[in-house]
């Protein structure tokens, strides 16, 4: 599977549009299309990192270096472990709702 195919598959699984992803990483919808269709195959590393962060996967997963798409969680904080474990049980729609609520409640702390 190519980098572009992994981006598309992950984006679609999370029900994120090309437009939403483009806005999140400060690029154009056309560039996302080109990444996903391997028209641009040498994607800048800062864009790979931004895409991975927004899609909640590791850059190594997108690059095809490993099949583990999970981003590591800080295991020193029990609250983060509980949040992560329970968020995985939610549907993508409910995860987005939870994230939207957290963004509203903690505007200053969110840097995405």
C-alpha positions in Angstrom: 0.0 0.0 0.0 1.4 3.4 -0.9 1.6 6.5 1.4 -1.3 8.1 -0.5 -3.4 5.0 -0.2 -2.8 4.9 3.6 -3.7 8.6 3.9 -6.9 8.1 1.9 -7.9 4.9 3.8 -7.3 6.4 7.2 -9.0 9.7 6.3 -12.1 7.8 5.0 -12.2 5.5 8.0 -12.4 8.6 10.2 -14.9 10.2 7.9 -12.8 13.3 7.3 -13.1 15.1 4.0 -10.2 16.1 1.9 -11.2 19.7 2.5 -11.2 19.3 6.3 -7.8 17.6 6.2 -6.4 20.3 3.9 -7.6 23.1 6.2 -6.2 21.3 9.2 -2.7 21.0 7.7 -2.7 24.3 5.9 -2.6 23.1 2.3 -5.1 22.8 -0.5 -7.7 20.1 -1.2 -5.9 19.6 -4.5 -2.7 18.7 -2.7 -4.5 16.2 -0.6 -6.0 14.7 -3.8 -2.5 14.6 -5.3 -1.0 12.9 -2.2 -3.8 10.3 -2.1 -3.5 9.5 -5.9 0.3 9.4 -5.8 0.6 12.4 -8.2 2.8 13.9 -5.5 4.8 11.0 -4.1 7.5 13.0 -2.3 5.3 14.5 0.4 7.2 17.0 2.6 8.0 15.6 6.0 6.2 18.4 7.8 3.0 17.5 5.9 3.4 13.8 6.7 3.7 14.7 10.4 0.7 17.1 10.3 -1.5 14.6 8.5 -0.5 11.8 10.9 -1.3 14.1 13.9 -4.6 15.1 12.5 -5.6 11.5 11.6 -4.3 10.2 15.0 -1.8 7.8 13.5 1.9 7.6 13.5 4.0 9.1 10.7 5.7 5.7 10.4 2.3 4.0 9.7 1.6 6.5 6.9 5.0 5.9 5.4 4.5 2.2 5.5 7.5 1.6 7.8 5.2 -0.3 10.2 1.7 -1.5 10.4 1.1 -0.1 13.8 -1.1 3.0 13.2 -1.5 3.8 16.9 0.2 6.9 18.3 1.8 6.2 21.6 0.1 7.5 24.7 2.0 9.0 27.7 1.8 6.0 30.1 2.9 8.0 33.1 -0.5 9.7 33.3 -3.3 7.3 34.3 -6.0 9.8 33.1 -4.6 9.8 29.6 -4.6 6.0 29.6 -8.2 5.9 30.7 -9.2 8.5 28.1 -7.4 6.7 25.3 -8.8 3.3 26.2 -12.4 4.5 26.4 -12.2 6.8 23.4 -11.3 3.8 21.3 -14.7 2.3 22.2 -16.5 5.2 20.7 -17.7 5.5 17.1 -15.8 8.1 15.0 -18.8 10.4 15.2 -18.9 10.2 19.0 -15.1 10.7 19.2 -15.5 13.9 17.1 -18.2 15.1 19.4 -16.1 14.4 22.5 -13.2 16.3 20.9 -15.4 19.2 19.9 -16.7 19.4 23.5 -13.1 19.3 24.9 -12.1 22.1 22.5 -15.0 24.2 23.7 -14.2 23.6 27.4 -10.4 24.0 27.1 -9.9 26.5 24.2 -6.6 27.8 25.6 -5.0 24.4 26.1 -5.7 23.0 22.6 -3.0 23.8 20.1 -4.3 21.9 17.0 
